[in-house]
Amino acid sequence: MQITLFEKIINKEIPADILYEDDLSIVIKDINPQAPTHLLIIPKKVIPKLSDAIEEDKQLLGHLMLVAGKMAEKLDLDDTFRLVVNNGAKAGQSVFHLHLHLLSGRSLNWPPG
């Protein structure tokens, strides 16, 4: 399997604007932001798509959600943000390494599509 862009960032092979890192995850600024605040919350474990996650990933997936909350607090987003997970190319996923998009800083309309 080919190494993803996110694996290269995790391995510090290519630079990124890293805002947070722990044993399980890394948070970077999106290079093509869709809102004033647009972060990517990436697990260090490679899971190509959310639908590829297995039972043993349950704790990791919860951890990613908690990291999102920590980042919102750290950046003083006033509990106003959206999390997005794209699952598959037709849903807009372009890097096949599961990640959460945290968006904030502008009005986010519904439905999002």
N, C-alpha and C positions, 0 to 999 in steps of 0.2 A: 504494500500500500504506500502511496506517495505521501511524503511529509507535507503537512499543511503549513500555510502561512503562520497560523497561530502557534504551531509547535516550534517554528523557527523563532518566534517572539519569546515564547516560554523558555527556550534554550539559549536566549540572548544572542542568537545568530544574526538577527536583524533588529534594528532599533525600533522602539515604540515609546509613546508617552505613557509610562506605567504609573498609575495612581495608587495601586494597592497590590500586594502580593502576600499569599500565605502558602502553606504546604499543599493546598488543594486547588487554588485558583489564582487568577491574575486579572486585574482590571486595567484596561487601556482606554484612551480616547479613540473614538472612531475617526479614521482619516477622511471619511466622507460624511460629515455630520448632517443629520436630518432635523436637528433641533439645536438650540444653543448649548445644551448639555446632551451629549450623546456618547455614552460609555459602552464598552463591550466587557461583559463579565464572562470569563472563559475558564472552564475547568482544565486542570493540567492533564487529567486523564482524557484521552481521545475517545470521544463518542461522536460518530459522524453526524447523526441526527437525533433529536429527542426520541423519535420512534425506535431508535436502536438501543436506548437505555434498557438496562435489565434490573431485576430486583435488587441486586447488590449496589446499584447506583442511587438508590433512594436517599441515602444520607447525603451524598454528594449533591444531588439536585436540591435538597433542602438547604444545604450550605450556600449554594449559589444565590438562593432567594434571600438568605440572611445577609450575605455580602451586599446585595443590592440595597437593602435597608440601611446598612452601615454607611455605604457610599452616599446615599441620599442625606443621611444625617451629617456626615463629614462635609458635604458640599452645601449644607444648609438649603436643601431644596424644598423645605416647608412641607414635607410629606406629599408633594405634588409631582408625580412622575408616572411614566408608563414603562412596563416591561414587555418586551416582544421577543418571541422565539419563532424563527422561521424554520419550518421543517420540510426540506426538499426544495428543489430548484423552482418548481411552479409556485411555491410560497415565498420566493425571494431569497432563499438561502444560496449564498455564493461561495462560502467557505464551509466545507463539510467537516466541521469540528464544532460541535454544539456550543452555542454561546447565547447569552441574554443581551439584548439591547436595552439600555436604560436611557430613556428620553425625558427631557424636562426643559423648562425655560420658555415655552411658548404654549399657546392653546393647542390641545391635541383633540381633533375632532373624532366623532364616532358616527358611523363605522369607519374603521381605519383603512380600508382597502383602496 
